[in-house]
Structure formats: C-alpha cells, structure tokens
Amino acid sequence: MKPRILVVDDEESIREFLEIMLRKEGYEITCAENGEQALDIFKKKSFEMVISDLQMPKMTGLELLQQIKNQSPDTIFMMITAFGTTESAVEAMKIGAYDYLTKPFKIDEVRINIANALKTRNLETENRMLKKELGKENIVHNLVGNSDSMHHVFDIISRVINTPTTILITGESGTGKEMIAKAIHFNGPWHGKPFVPINCGAIPETLMESEMFGHKKGSFTGAVADKIGLFEAADGGTIFLDEVGELPMSIQVKLLRVIQERVMRRVGAVDDTEVNVRIIAATNRDLGVMVKEKIFREDLYYRLNVINIHAPSLRDRMDDIPILVQHFLKKYNERLNKNITGLSNEAVELLKKYEYPGNVRELENIIERTVALEAGSVILPESLPPIVNTSSGRKMVSSHDIEITEDGIDLDKVIGQIEKELLVKAIHSANGVKKRAAKLLGITFRSMRYRVEKHRLGIIGEDELDDDES
C-alpha cells in the first residue's frame, strides 16, 4: 500500500508543487487549502503523514498539529515554514511535529526528510507490535508462548476449562505439562478448589494405594491412625496424575473405578467414599505402545485420553525463545534481586541454535544460572553455560578440518580447543559431576580438575558436585 500524505497549505502553488513531486515518489497525495478542510478530510480517511504550512488563515499549523495528534498520535506531522522563522517550527516540534521543511524548498532535502520520517514511523510501529506480542507471555495462567503450536494449546485450553472431562497431556519431559494442567484448573470454575499433583513415578508401589486413596487405622503395620488419600484431599477440585504411565497394574484397576464410578475405597475400609474430582493426567511415554505391550490397561487408556493436549517440545517452537527468555529473566531478576536488562543479540542467537534436550525446563535453568552468575547488566555469549556455546553450531575440531599452510599452525591452541570441547561434552553427559566426567574421559579426577580450571569452565555447583561420588 502506498503511504498516504495529506498536504495542507493556503497557497495553491505550494500544494501543486508538493503533490506533483510526491506522486512521482510513489506516495498517495490528498490536498487541503486550510486546517478546517484538512480536519474534515482526516475524519474520513487515515494518513501516515500530514505536511502543513505554519501560517494559515482560520486555523494555524500549530492548532492543526494539536488536533491531528489528539486524533491520531501515530500520524507524522511535518511543518512548512518560511526561511528565517524557524523558532515557530521548533515550537511545533516541542508539541509533536516530527520535523519542518523550509521555504523555498530544496527538492532533494524534502524527498530525504519525508522518506526518513516514514521509515522512522514504520520502525516505531514494528517496535510497538513486538512489545505487544511480548506482553502476551502470560496468555493463559503462566504459560508463555506466541508460536502456532502454543496457540493451538491455548485454543484447546479455552474450550475445555469449563467442562469436567478427563484430559491427557502428552509431551516430552520439561515441556510444561503441569503448567498446562494448572492453566486448565485455575482459569475454570474449579479455580477456588484444590489442585493436587501426584508424581506417579515418585511414590513406591507399596505406598501408592495408601497415598492415593488413604487407609484406615490398623490396616497395616504403621497405620496408627486414619488417613485420607490425595483423591479425597482433591475433592471438589482437580487431581493431576503426572507420569501416569508409571502406575502399576494394581493401581490402574483402582484408578479406572474412580473414573467410572466416582468412588474409591481406603485401604482397610469396607465402605466406598464418593469423590468429586476432575482428573488430568500427563505422560512423556507412548501409552498406546504400552497398551500393545500389555503394561498399561487399554480401558484405562481410553478413559484418560478423552481429550488429548500435546505439549510441544521447545525444538518445535524455537520462535518462542525470545519471549521465554524475557519471561525467565524477569522472574529471576526479582527472585535473585538482580537488574539484568537483557541479552545481546549474539547471546539470543546462541540460545536459538541450541537443541534443548530438557526443553523449556532446561532453558529456564540456563537463564537462572546465567542471572545468578552475571556481574554486568547485559548477558553476553561468554556468560552462557559452556554447553550452549559449544553446541550452538560450533562443530568439533577434527584433524580432517585442519589444513597446515606454509605459515604452519598453533598445535597447542588446536589441541587445547579439542580438549575444551571434549571436557564440556563429558561434563554435560555426567550432569555436572566431574568425577563421573573424568571416568568418561579415562583420566583421573585430579587431572579433570586441573583441566577444568585451565579452561575456566564455569560449572554450576562445582564444589558440591565434586564430592558426589567420593
């Protein structure tokens, strides 16, 4: 679309000159001979720019400027003034004019000023749109994202929050499955009721039935009093069964009964207890495959998988990284009492190239670590963990990649680079435990420690991790 410009001047020759010149530049031009006529036109049509004479009968250029800015703050206003009367033009700029043109006109100067003004307006509009998009980070509860895959998640959430239907959330570890469950609970009619999460993979099988459904006093050794289970604790609200694929068959049967009949029985009890809970389950495993392998009940699978929400991996929503980074930066600035203003473009690009096997959870850990250790106000590439710097597009040096020219090479430097990258890979594989990393590299712990210090590899919790396997 051609930029639209409204030219306002009581001199016909000025209007005609600007109209002819600006049309040749590709602009859509409308002319008015005074301020009142200009306002009438402006009410019916929008303009990217208004070019107006300062001195006009009926309404001055300053009065027109104020009226235009009240109606459309984004419209650029360019003032026309006679040579030697720049004081009034400067006053106009103080109340919102972008710039002024001096009569008699210099064609090249007019052309350049107008082009620069419109370019500036476009940049400001883009910046406002970007800030608006960044402001959407908390669209649903605490879920952050503006990618197509996340908008699909938000859409499903908006359609299920008011229904008691059982929901199964699937996705890799670290993708925010519990955050989705909380978004469903806290944005619906259950928001004032309990939200009870259960990590099905963290409870020993011998205690699982008692933890989930409660027990009666004396029902087993150690049952010294009656105890309500987590299902009863969630009554009226939502129970979130995380890692539901880890449930043993014995508990799967009891869970199926709760879903079908809305009743459960405490360990050692003879009577059933009614429970009114909404069930949301989550898993990073393929329950369909588990059904075929007969390690997960088919009837329970279909009862849980009434509505499926897939939490996308971070690799499938890399466009969300800048928004996620800003979200976590704000969070850990507040939590750690820091005042880091942002990341350099190079640091953001490195974060966008990393593959994130731990998904959003790993990105959050990276930002928390970086905020905690950063001494400056801006996060630079060297402030990021070594694994990000090493993995983000930097290929491991190989002897096949090295050419020995007539000038020769710095062998120590090349070998040092290879050593550093292998150290980083080993430490990452060992989850930061340097003794384990030393074993992976076939060197002693003392040698490992020396090499880490030599290459200045900052690893979170080094001192604590050193003693992990002593």
Buried (B, 14 or more C-beta within 10 A) or exposed (E): EEBBBBBBBBEEEBBEBBBEBBEEBEBBBBBBBBBBBBBEBBEEEEBBBBBBBBBBEEBBBBBBBBBBBEEBEEBBBBBBBBEEEEEBBEEBBEEBBBBBBBBEBEEEEBBEBBEEBBEEBEEEEEEEEEEEEBEEBEBBBBBBBBBEBBEEBBEBBBEBBEBBEBBBBBBBEBBBBBBBBBBBBBBBEBBEBBBBBBEBEEBEEEEBBBBBBBBBEEBEEEBEEBBEBBBBBBBEBBBBBBBBBBBEEEBBEBBBBBBEEEEBBBBBBEEEBEBEBBBBBBBBBEBEEBBEEEBBBEEBBEBBBBBEBBBBBBEBBBBBBBBBBBBBBEBBBEEEEBEBEBBEEEBBBBBBBBEBBBBBBBBBBBBBBBBEEBEEEEBEBEBBBBBBBBBBEEEEBEEEEEEEEEEEEEEEEBEBBBBBBBBBBBBBBBEBBBBBBBBBBEBEBEEBBEBBEEBEBEBBEBEEBBEBEE
